[in-house]
Amino acid sequence: MAVRFPSSAHVDTFAFDHLPPVEQWPELMFTLPELQYPARLNCANAFLDEMVARGFADKVAIRSANAQWTYAELTHKVNQIAQVLVQDMGLVPGNRVLLRGANNPMMAACILAVWKAGLIAVPTMPLLRAKELSVIINKAQISAALCSSALFEEMKLAQEMAPVLKQMKCFNVDANAAEDFGHSVDGLMQSKSAQYTAVDTDAEDVCLISFTSGTTGMPKGTMHFHRDVLAICDCFPRSTLKAQENDVFIGTPPLAFTFGLGGLLLFPLRFGATAVLLEKLTPENLLKAIDEFQATTCFTAPTFYRQMLPLVKNFSLKSLQKTVSAGEALPAATREAWQAATGLIMIDGIGATEMLHIFISAAGAEARAGATGKAIPGYQACVLDEEGKPAPVGVIGRLAVKGPTGCRYLADERQKNYVFQGWNLTGDAYEMDAEGYFHYRARTDDMIITAGYNVAGPEVEEVLLKHPEVAECAVVGLPDEERGQIVKAFVVLRDSSKAHLGDQPNHALIKELQDFVKNAVAPYKYPRAIEFREALPRTETGKVQRFKLKQV
């Protein structure tokens, strides 16, 4: 058990009590002048009150399809929501709050209000189902949730499965259509003061628990401090992206992803820029929105850039200056085609939920075809060989990184696997060239990364095995030009005669199995390909030989 920091503002000490022992933490480095933070720090103040004080009060902070808030307006709304959390919900510093909503201004304001009240934000993706949400709720012992009204039904199912969740309040509730508007966040905040003094948190008070899936399908909670949230803003966007106050940020990753949280909310607020938050974007809609909002900086995954390529000619994109790719490996062909179509050199990057955001990247003339980039200022990276020693140039090994952020899992034995001799091991196989550029080669585990989403094969297998027709199954990721990887399931049926109808695979049963998975877990996890087998390849000890399935 971790020892509570004496200077913590947390009344509820759950987070500190479940930090890994300090000796299992990675080495943390604060080598840059901008990373020298005060001992007392509430990150919401830095994004809101400090920006207002610096003269950004009337500057537009957040825009959406039907809203536009200045920094002063955003600060007032955050202050009102913080009072709802404290006065109406009775929450105290250190309590965890689950946040569930699409990318919109209220979701952003709720996250910031949780921080300002000294609480811990646990953002969750809109696509997650009740079963997945209940695991997160139980693991982080979450007693309160703020949920978009559009997603509330699934939230109620999750509460039934995890009764530790005592109270929930909706936001984005229509005042004219809902009888319970007065009990919603939107209704309750109306009567609150626009003034609220942020809780005087320690710089090392936990403010964010971001969940990521492991190869076993059991989610890992990565814990981050107020200081960490500012550190990611003072590294990649400052040195590589070179963010400015006249930038307009836009993109697709959910705010529940640290890629989206940083790129679409925290980075613009840190620099006095504007964040555009839009829901349910398609490639065509994103291109249209770039022109409509005169966006300068776009964040999305390689898959989305590939899908936008044939449509680029229909839009001007004159405002667009920087396009950031992360979430999965960026194929050299995609980078080249994007530059040919737009004239823009893609900014590739690799980050991790454990590290909070991007730590290897390169922009402009510093970019190299086929390379992710170099360790950005503030971080160090190397490739380790099988013995845990730095590998020579040109040798593939385990990517290791350290900097001002690092892995601290919530009560999880896998902490010992991620941190090695002070380094964070990301689970990626990389090769470094003579110039110090890092080249992605593969994942070192069985995590499937499809269109920027992480999918744990065993989790999908668990669902498939509940179908009455399935006797055995194995799920792997196979290369795919469009999505990077696709989820493919190899299924052994209880009655093998049902695998085919005549000479053709049983497409009706394939669709039934796909729908079965979609209804149980987040839809992006469903197997896009299913192959029926008489048996699965196994070792003498009975373990499935997944590498053989990946060779087909």
Buried (B, 14 or more C-beta within 10 A) or exposed (E): EBEBBEEBBBEBBBBBBBBBEEEBBBEBBBEBEBBEBEEEBBBBBBBBBEBBEEEBBEBBBBBBEEEEBBBBBBBBBBBBBBBBBBEBBEBBBBBBBBBBBBBBBBBBBBBBBBBBBBBBBBBBBBBBBBBBBBBBBBBBBBBBBBBBBBBBEBBEBBBEBBEEBEEBBBBBBEEEEBEEBEBBBBBBBEEBEBEBEBBBBBBBBBBBBBBBBBBBBBBBBBBBBBBBBBBBBBBBBBBBBBBEBEBBBBBBBBBBBBBBBBBBBBBBBBBBBBBBBBBEBEBEBBBBBBBBBBBBBBBBBBBBBBBBBEBBEEBEBEBBBBBBBBBBBBBEEBBEBBBEBBEBBBBBBBBBBBBBBBBBBBBEEBBBEBBBBBBBBBBBBBBBEEEEEEBEEEEBBBBBBBBBBBBBBBBBEBBEBBBBEEBBBBBBBBBBEEEEBBBBBEBBBBBBBBBBBBBBBBBBBBBBEEBEBBBBBBBBBBEBEEBBBBBBBBBBBEEEEEBEEEEEBBEEBBEEBBEBBBEBBBEBBBBBEBBBBEEBBEEEEEEBEBEBBEEE
